[in-house]
Amino acid sequence: MTDDLLARLLPQVERDLQRLQKVLHASPDTTWTRTYQFPVEMHAFLKGAQRYTNLPCPALAFFAVPPDSADAADAQAQATAFETGVPGARVVRLTNASHWVWESNEAEVLREMNAFIARLRE
């Protein structure tokens, strides 16, 4: 089954990622837009993906909360769903962040990562 999926979907995923890369490189900044749509096949593939909600290890998750109110509501809902699904995780919401949080909110990301790693050593 996975061989069939790879044979059918991998070339399409590669083409989609190449199109996405062109869109992103054409943009003068790194803010994420909703102009790119994954094909129906990708949505079907992801819908059947296994959800990892029982994480027996420490987890740190960053959620970019963009300035746009509709996108912010989506990001907050995703962060809350992750918190609910993985109760032991440290979830960090970064307001006015781009999709690439390590670029848009570098200081906050580094601070949170260092604090998370320091707690692991205790």
Secondary structure, DSSP 4 states (H G I P E B T S, - for coil): -HHHHHHHHHHHHHHHHHHHHHHHHHSSS----S-----HHHHHHHHTSPP-----S--EEEEEE-SSHHHHHHHHHHHHHHHHHSTTSEEEEEET--S-HHHHTHHHHHHHHHHHHHHHT-
